[in-house]
Amino acid sequence: ADAATRQAAWKFRKGLYASVAGARASGTTALLEDVAVPVAELADTCQNLQELFGSYGYADSVIFGHAKDGNIHFMLTDRFEGDAALKRYNAFNEQMVQLILDKGGNLKAEHGTGRAMAPFVRRQYGDELYSVMCELKAASDPRNMLNPGVIIDEDHAAHMRNIKLNETIELEADRCVECGYCEPVCPSKDLTLTPRQRIVVRRAIAKAQAEGNHELARELEREQGYDSVDTCAVDGMCVTACPVQINTGLLVKRLRRETANP
């Protein structure tokens, strides 16, 4: 009931995501999940999730959420690449899904099913309701053009495909989780790129170089000149909204220094 204590607790809660995402190893991905269980099962479920994190070696995972709704967010950080990492992620998912369903819970609470939980929708709702979903999808989108693979996906390994892997980039922006919180405060958002997009371009260049696609890397370098470097206000407004305290303007200043001629 004390306002100061309440504010301190809320500040800690809001900072959990940023603390873990910002402290993750360079090149790793932060995967955030969103499940819900009956409130009476909340404490036991959180304990069970912690045990799963330990069993599968996700040592830096964190749990937060909205307790009054039984809504649990948890985050895994890893380089989700290669057989060992993907098998571990798949085995964890199988046990986590069964845990939530055994508790009478929901595999997606507030952020929509998306791709990560699409392979498990049938298991949650059963064959009859799932077939109704498929009929609705076919009726409204017969060519499967609208968000293919989202919610309805018969591929049982869909959650392990197309995981976004982050390449290591400049120190000023490497912690970025591409949440987009910075975008509304960016002066150039309606002209060229936002801070998030500037960082995405840097990662795309690093990825192209790592894959030996030097032509693409050169094209991106050339195109970012006006869209990313020249039109950034470098005013640092982005850091006021960034949960991991990234000032994209500092990155742009570095790029300007590196390309400055006499």
N, C-alpha and C positions, 0 to 999 in steps of 0.2 A: 504493500500500500504506500510505501515511501517513494516520493517522486524521484529523488536522486538515485535511489537504489534501482528503481524501475528503469530509469534512463540508462544507467550503467549496464544493466542486463541487456537492454535492447541494443545498445551500441555494440556490445560483445556479440550478440546474435547476428546483427547485420554484418559484422566484420569477419565472420567465420569463412564465408565463401572467398572473400578477398585474401584472407590470410593464407588459406590452403592453396588457392589457385595461383597466388602470387609467389608462393614459396616452392612451387613444384619445380622439378629439375627441368632444365632447358631441353626442348624437343619432345616433352611429354604432353599428353592431352588430358584435360580435365573433363570427365564425363559426369554430368549431373543427372540423377534420377529423381523420380517423383511418384511415390506410392502412397497409399492410404490404408489404414486399418481402423476397425472400431476403436474408439478412444480407450475402452477397457483393455485392449490388447496392446496399446501403444508402448508402454514401458518394456514389456516382454519382447516385443518385436525389435525395439532398439537394441536390447541386449543380444538378441539372436543375430542381428545384423553385425554388431561388433564382433561376435564370435566368427561369423563368416569372413569378415575383413581379416581377422587373424589367421584363419585357416588358409586363405588364399594369398596371403602376403601383401594385402593392400594396407600397408602400415600407416599411410598418411591420410586415410579416409576420414571424413567428418560427417556427422549427422546434424541436421537442423530441420526446421520446418514450421508447422503451424499446429501446435499441440491440441488446441480446442477442436480441431477438425480431424485429428488423427492423421494429419498429412505429414509425411516424412520425405525430406530431401536428403539424399546422401551423394557424396562425390567420390569418385575413384580417379586417381591420377596414375598414369602409366604410359609407356610407349606401346600402344596397341598395335603391334606389328610383329610378324613372325609366328610360327606355329605355337611356340611355347606360350607366348603372351596371349594369343587368341584362344587357345585351348583353356587357359586359366580363366579368361574372361567369360567364356562360354559356360564352363563348369560352375563358376560363381553365379552367373545369371540363372542357370537351371535351378540351383538351390534357393536363390533369392525369390524367384517367381513362385516356387512351391511354398516357401515360407509365407509369403504374403497371401496366397490363395488359401492356405490352411488356416490362416487367421481370419478368413472371411473378408479379406481386403480387396483393394482395387489396384491394378498394376499401373494405372495412371490417374492422378488425382486432379491436378489443376492445369497442367501444361499440354495436354493432348498426347495421343498415343505415339504419333510420329513413326519413326523407323525402328528405334531400338526395341520397342515392345511389340511391334507388328507380328513377329512369329509366335507370340504367346496369346494373342487375342482369342483364338479358337479355344485354347485351354481354359481361359477365364469364363467365356460365355457359353461354351458348349456348341455342338454341331448345329443345332436347330437355329439358334440366334445368329450364329456366324453365317449360316447360309442366307438368312434374311439380309444381313449386312452386304453380302456378296451380290444378292439380287438388286438391292438398292443402288449399289455402286455401278452395276452393269446397266441399270435403267437410266441413271443420270449421266453416266460417263462410259458409253459403250466402247469407245476406242481406248479407254484407260489412259487418257491424256493428262488428267488432272492429278498431280501429285502421285504418280505411280509408285507403289511400294509403301505408301503411308497408310497405316491401319490394316489394309487388306494386302497380305503378301504371303503366298504359299511357300516361300523359301524359308526353311527352318534356320538357315544361317544368315538371314538378312541383316540381323543386328551386328554381324561381324564384317559386313561389306561396307566399303566406302567410309570407314572411320577416318575422320580428318586428322592427318598427322601434321604437326607443326615443325617446320624447319627452324633451326636456331638463326636468329637475326641479331641486329644491333642491340646492345645492352639496354638502351633507353626504352625499347618497346618489346623486348623478348617475352616479358611476363604476360602480355596481352592475351585475354581469353576470348576476344572478339564478341563481347556481349552487346556492344553498341550503345551503352549508356552515354558515351561521349558525343554521340551524333547530334542530339538536339541543340547542344550549346556551341557547335562549330560554326564559325562565320562563313566558311566556304561550302557548307553542306548542299546549298542549292545551286552552286556554281560548278564545282568539280567533285572533289572527294571529301569524305569525312575522315577523322582520325583512324577509325577502324579500317576503312578502305585503304588508307595509306599504308597501314601495317600489313594488310592482306597482300598488297602489291609487293612489299618487301619480301614476304614469305614466298610468294609465287616466283619471284626472281631467284631466291635461294634454292627453291625446289627445282626449278628449271636447270640451274647450274649443277646441282647435285646429280641430276639425271642425265647430264651431258647435253641438254637441249640448249646450246649456246645461242642459237638463232632466236628462240623465244625469249631468253634472258635479255639479249640486246634490244629486242623490240619493246619489252616491258620497261627497260631502263630508259629508252628513248621516250616512250609515251608518258612515263611518270614525270618527265621534266616540267611540263606545264600543269598537268592535272594534280600532281602531288606536291612537288617541290615549290614551284613558283607561286602557287595560289594559296599556300598555307599562311595564315595570319601570324603564326608562331607566337600567339598571345597567351598560350597556356590555359585557355578556357577549358580544354578537354580534361585537364587534371582535376578540375572541380567536380566532375561527374564520374570519374573513373574509379571503380572499386579497388583497383590495384595500383592507383596513384601513378599512372603513366602520363607524362607530358609529351605528346607526340611532336609538339613544336621543337623540343630538344633534338629529336631524331632528324627533323627537317633542317634544323640549323647545321647539324653534322653533315648532311648531304650537300648543303650549300657550300660549306667549307671545302669538302672533298672535291667539288666540281668547279670551284672558283678558279678563274684564270688570272694572270697577272694584272 
